[in-house]
């Protein structure tokens, strides 16, 4: 019976922008980096990029010189040949792969240690080509091929899921074999990471049809502890954008969390910043109060109007989470901003959102 695999892809920044790269020839700087770091194919004398490097980057730049450069164009990846040892020059065979299994694509971004290896996409294997004297070549089955946006790829760490006695060490070989439970866990986490609805539908279909009866496990790799804040990172990135939260906003948020009494929030038994609702929405500061009561606080600095709508939404979400009526007085919503115009204050009063002006 065939197995799923993870593929070790040499980092390629061709076509990188909104999406992770691997769609065209690398930049000159990345070609140089891959060769000087001894990346296996890049540093071989027969590699077109190595020839280009040896020419001092003069003449025509290589066009699609490797599997990585056409990965997200052709959805094809080959096992290559052995470059060292007694088997040097002979093709590599992947005996345990078959049509219908999943190929997870991984890479290391520049400067990252091995433990930060990322998942950059995946494909369902639609065809396997192999034979005497030729390498194994895998082809993705469309539409079950997903190329991740760059920032979403940065949220998926391979070593959260794959475990070996040696820890986060890939070693030799281009692939690692993964069981169905591990693949299902990766796909479920991918569903949480993806924003594109079409891509989500593809993942949902695979999970529901190919992994429906497979037990869902917890991540068990050597990076699991470091990755425990993954859900929070994703929620925060979606809330503030991938540029992150501003320093002024952070300071005001910390003040609110540390000083609930000054906002008229009493009887606090628990406080948390970046509280994540089941929907994936994230409120800036969340308080639980004695008597099974709650307060959600949304922070704004110079532009308070979006915060009003957010605070109102979080109140409803908390009511639903606590199984309360959405007009329940046991859930208090507060907007805190540097300044709040009179018209917005009027709107807050109408919908039961308390507003407080504060600048740190």
ABEGO torsion letter per residue (X at the ends): XBBBBBBBBBBBABGBBABBBGBEBBBAAAAAAAAAAGBAAAABAABAAAAAAAAGGBEBBBBGABAAAAAAAAGBBBAEBBABEAABGBBBBBAABBBGBBBBBBBBBBGBBAAABBBAEBBBBABBBBEBGBBBBBBBBOABBBBBBAAAAAABBAAAABBBAAEBBAEBEABBBBBAAAAAAAAAAAAAABABAAAAAAAAAAAAAAAAABBBBBBABAAAAAAAAAAAAAAAAAAAEAAEBBAAAAAAAAAAAABAAAAGBBGBABBBBGBBBAAGBBBABBBBBBGGBBBBBBBBBABAAAAAAAAAAAAAAAAAAAGBBAABAABBBBBBBABBBAAAAAAAAAAGBBBBBBBX
